[in-house]
Amino acid sequence: MSKLVRRTGLVLAMVASLTLAAPVIAGAKTPPPITTMQQYRAALHTYQQAKDAIDLALHQSIESDKAGEIAAMAAAKTEAQKYLARVDFNEARATDVANWQTALINLGPAPLPPGSSPATTTISTTITLSPLHLPNQTSQRDSSATAPTH
């Protein structure tokens, strides 16, 4: 009988400890899984930061080119020297824009929202030539004419 009382007490103690520990265990939840929309927003944020850095680099390089042009124009004494300073600025700006475009191409398109598919462009053209436009052919209006033989 004492074994039965001990076992019953042990079982009741275990049940009581589990009952008291259950709310503590339930409170330690794992974080919810990241949804596809959250992944999209994070990817879009990263993309926008990279694009902003590329744009900032373009603006800084153009400002540097402008400062160089201003200095060259101040040092120029003839119209030819001023012209060359402007040409140098325009060439530097064209190089900056080309580098900017290359960086944007390397960055790629912005991420797409979940559930959307990439845009595709299909261009189809059909060229129809009438018999009047084909060389060495007789027209339908002039049925008496014969085609030249080779």
TORGUTI-249123 format. One record per residue (C-alpha): residue in three letters; residue number from 1; x, y, z. Coordinates in pm, 1 decimal. Each point is the difference from the previous one (the first is absolute). Layout:
residues N
site rest ALA; nr NUM; px X; py Y; pz Z
...
end
This chain:
residues 150
site rest MET; nr 1; px 0.0; py 0.0; pz 0.0
site rest SER; nr 2; px 284.6; py 237.0; pz 70.5
site rest LYS; nr 3; px 137.7; py -67.9; pz -351.6
site rest LEU; nr 4; px -336.4; py 91.3; pz -145.6
site rest VAL; nr 5; px -12.6; py 322.7; pz 201.0
site rest ARG; nr 6; px 354.8; py 89.0; pz -106.9
site rest ARG; nr 7; px -74.7; py -67.0; pz -365.8
site rest THR; nr 8; px -322.4; py 197.6; pz 15.8
site rest GLY; nr 9; px 181.5; py 289.8; pz 166.3
site rest LEU; nr 10; px 275.1; py -16.8; pz -262.0
site rest VAL; nr 11; px -253.8; py 0.5; pz -285.2
site rest LEU; nr 12; px -188.2; py 292.1; pz 156.1
site rest ALA; nr 13; px 327.9; py 191.9; pz 43.6
site rest MET; nr 14; px 90.7; py -61.4; pz -365.1
site rest VAL; nr 15; px -344.5; py 111.4; pz -118.9
site rest ALA; nr 16; px 18.9; py 311.3; pz 218.2
site rest SER; nr 17; px 347.7; py 89.1; pz -129.1
site rest LEU; nr 18; px -111.2; py -45.1; pz -361.2
site rest THR; nr 19; px -308.0; py 210.8; pz 65.7
site rest LEU; nr 20; px 209.9; py 278.6; pz 148.6
site rest ALA; nr 21; px 268.9; py -23.0; pz -269.6
site rest ALA; nr 22; px -239.2; py -1.7; pz -296.9
site rest PRO; nr 23; px -59.5; py 378.2; pz -5.7
site rest VAL; nr 24; px 374.5; py 63.9; pz 22.1
site rest ILE; nr 25; px 67.6; py -234.9; pz -290.5
site rest ALA; nr 26; px -284.9; py 151.8; pz -200.7
site rest GLY; nr 27; px 141.2; py 349.8; pz 56.6
site rest ALA; nr 28; px 331.1; py -94.7; pz -161.8
site rest LYS; nr 29; px -137.8; py -10.9; pz -352.0
site rest THR; nr 30; px 218.4; py -15.9; pz -303.8
site rest PRO; nr 31; px -20.5; py 303.3; pz -224.5
site rest PRO; nr 32; px -252.8; py -30.3; pz -279.1
site rest PRO; nr 33; px 142.2; py -105.3; pz -335.2
site rest ILE; nr 34; px 89.8; py 274.7; pz -244.2
site rest THR; nr 35; px -273.5; py 44.8; pz -256.2
site rest THR; nr 36; px 64.7; py 46.4; pz -368.8
site rest MET; nr 37; px -120.7; py 359.8; pz 26.0
site rest GLN; nr 38; px 257.0; py 68.0; pz 272.6
site rest GLN; nr 39; px 269.5; py -156.8; pz -217.9
site rest TYR; nr 40; px -114.0; py 216.5; pz -291.7
site rest ARG; nr 41; px 9.5; py 317.0; pz 209.9
site rest ALA; nr 42; px 349.2; py -83.1; pz 126.5
site rest ALA; nr 43; px 122.9; py -71.5; pz -353.6
site rest LEU; nr 44; px -161.6; py 319.7; pz -128.4
site rest HIS; nr 45; px 161.7; py 200.5; pz 280.8
site rest THR; nr 46; px 341.7; py -148.0; pz -81.1
site rest TYR; nr 47; px -52.7; py 69.0; pz -371.0
site rest GLN; nr 48; px -101.0; py 360.7; pz 68.7
site rest GLN; nr 49; px 305.8; py 56.6; pz 219.5
site rest ALA; nr 50; px 227.5; py -130.8; pz -275.8
site rest LYS; nr 51; px -176.6; py 217.4; pz -258.9
site rest ASP; nr 52; px 30.3; py 305.3; pz 224.6
site rest ALA; nr 53; px 373.8; py -65.3; pz 39.3
site rest ILE; nr 54; px 38.7; py -21.8; pz -379.2
site rest ASP; nr 55; px -195.1; py 324.4; pz -46.5
site rest LEU; nr 56; px 206.3; py 174.4; pz 267.4
site rest ALA; nr 57; px 322.7; py -110.1; pz -169.5
site rest LEU; nr 58; px -126.5; py 146.8; pz -329.3
site rest HIS; nr 59; px -87.5; py 333.6; pz 159.3
site rest GLN; nr 60; px 333.7; py 17.9; pz 182.0
site rest SER; nr 61; px 195.7; py -73.5; pz -316.0
site rest ILE; nr 62; px -193.7; py 263.4; pz -197.3
site rest GLU; nr 63; px 62.4; py 255.0; pz 276.1
site rest SER; nr 64; px 369.3; py -86.4; pz -16.8
site rest ASP; nr 65; px -7.1; py 44.7; pz -378.0
site rest LYS; nr 66; px -172.6; py 337.7; pz 40.6
site rest ALA; nr 67; px 266.9; py 113.7; pz 244.6
site rest GLY; nr 68; px 266.3; py -105.6; pz -249.8
site rest GLU; nr 69; px -176.8; py 188.1; pz -278.5
site rest ILE; nr 70; px -28.6; py 314.9; pz 211.0
site rest ALA; nr 71; px 370.5; py -14.8; pz 81.3
site rest ALA; nr 72; px 89.5; py -62.1; pz -364.7
site rest MET; nr 73; px -225.1; py 284.6; pz -116.5
site rest ALA; nr 74; px 160.7; py 235.8; pz 251.5
site rest ALA; nr 75; px 346.5; py -98.3; pz -122.8
site rest ALA; nr 76; px -97.8; py 20.7; pz -368.6
site rest LYS; nr 77; px 112.4; py 313.7; pz -178.6
site rest THR; nr 78; px -119.3; py -63.9; pz -352.2
site rest GLU; nr 79; px -328.5; py -111.0; pz -148.1
site rest ALA; nr 80; px 166.3; py -320.6; pz -117.8
site rest GLN; nr 81; px 108.5; py -84.0; pz 354.8
site rest LYS; nr 82; px -351.9; py 69.0; pz 128.8
site rest TYR; nr 83; px -142.4; py -217.8; pz -273.9
site rest LEU; nr 84; px 237.0; py -284.3; pz 94.4
site rest ALA; nr 85; px -98.2; py 37.9; pz 367.3
site rest ARG; nr 86; px -366.7; py -40.7; pz -95.9
site rest VAL; nr 87; px 79.9; py -296.8; pz -222.8
site rest ASP; nr 88; px 194.1; py -164.4; pz 283.2
site rest PHE; nr 89; px -292.2; py 57.0; pz 237.4
site rest ASN; nr 90; px -250.8; py -144.0; pz -247.1
site rest GLU; nr 91; px 218.8; py -305.9; pz -60.4
site rest ALA; nr 92; px 44.4; py -54.4; pz 374.1
site rest ARG; nr 93; px -374.7; py 34.5; pz 52.2
site rest ALA; nr 94; px -69.9; py -248.7; pz -279.1
site rest THR; nr 95; px 241.5; py -245.1; pz 162.1
site rest ASP; nr 96; px -170.4; py 51.3; pz 336.6
site rest VAL; nr 97; px -342.0; py -68.2; pz -150.2
site rest ALA; nr 98; px 130.1; py -310.2; pz -179.8
site rest ASN; nr 99; px 145.5; py -128.6; pz 328.2
site rest TRP; nr 100; px -331.1; py 74.3; pz 173.7
site rest GLN; nr 101; px -195.4; py -190.0; pz -265.1
site rest THR; nr 102; px 238.4; py -294.7; pz 22.7
site rest ALA; nr 103; px -37.4; py -7.8; pz 377.9
site rest LEU; nr 104; px -380.1; py 3.1; pz -29.9
site rest ILE; nr 105; px 8.9; py -280.5; pz -256.0
site rest ASN; nr 106; px 227.7; py -202.1; pz 228.2
site rest LEU; nr 107; px -237.4; py 65.1; pz 291.2
site rest GLY; nr 108; px -286.4; py -144.1; pz -201.1
site rest PRO; nr 109; px -370.7; py 64.6; pz 23.8
site rest ALA; nr 110; px -178.9; py 67.1; pz 326.5
site rest PRO; nr 111; px -135.9; py -305.6; pz 180.3
site rest LEU; nr 112; px -353.5; py -95.8; pz -90.6
site rest PRO; nr 113; px -277.9; py -19.8; pz 257.8
site rest PRO; nr 114; px -114.5; py -348.7; pz 95.8
site rest GLY; nr 115; px -240.0; py -153.2; pz -246.4
site rest SER; nr 116; px 100.8; py 210.2; pz -297.2
site rest SER; nr 117; px 184.4; py -123.9; pz -302.1
site rest PRO; nr 118; px 270.7; py 184.8; pz -189.6
site rest ALA; nr 119; px -121.5; py 215.0; pz -284.8
site rest THR; nr 120; px 64.9; py -144.1; pz -339.8
site rest THR; nr 121; px -12.7; py 190.0; pz -321.2
site rest THR; nr 122; px -80.8; py -179.3; pz -318.8
site rest ILE; nr 123; px 34.6; py 180.4; pz -326.1
site rest SER; nr 124; px -121.0; py -174.0; pz -309.2
site rest THR; nr 125; px 2.6; py 138.4; pz -347.1
site rest THR; nr 126; px -139.6; py -142.1; pz -316.3
site rest ILE; nr 127; px 118.9; py 111.0; pz -339.0
site rest THR; nr 128; px -227.4; py -81.8; pz -288.1
site rest LEU; nr 129; px 116.6; py 59.2; pz -352.8
site rest SER; nr 130; px -245.5; py 12.3; pz -279.2
site rest PRO; nr 131; px 92.4; py -160.0; pz -333.3
site rest LEU; nr 132; px 53.6; py 347.8; pz -145.8
site rest HIS; nr 133; px 297.9; py 54.9; pz 228.5
site rest LEU; nr 134; px 182.2; py -322.3; pz -69.6
site rest PRO; nr 135; px 265.9; py 2.9; pz -271.4
site rest ASN; nr 136; px -44.5; py -215.3; pz -309.2
site rest GLN; nr 137; px -368.5; py -55.5; pz 63.8
site rest THR; nr 138; px -294.3; py 86.1; pz -216.5
site rest SER; nr 139; px -277.1; py 207.3; pz 143.7
site rest GLN; nr 140; px -347.1; py -135.0; pz 33.7
site rest ARG; nr 141; px -133.5; py 287.6; pz -206.9
site rest ASP; nr 142; px 227.7; py -76.9; pz -294.5
site rest SER; nr 143; px -64.6; py -365.6; pz -62.1
site rest SER; nr 144; px 125.2; py 20.2; pz -358.0
site rest ALA; nr 145; px 353.7; py 86.4; pz 107.7
site rest THR; nr 146; px 242.8; py -280.5; pz 42.1
site rest ALA; nr 147; px 266.8; py -29.3; pz 261.8
site rest PRO; nr 148; px 355.6; py 30.6; pz -128.1
site rest THR; nr 149; px 186.5; py -326.6; pz -21.5
site rest HIS; nr 150; px 356.4; py -48.0; pz 105.1
end
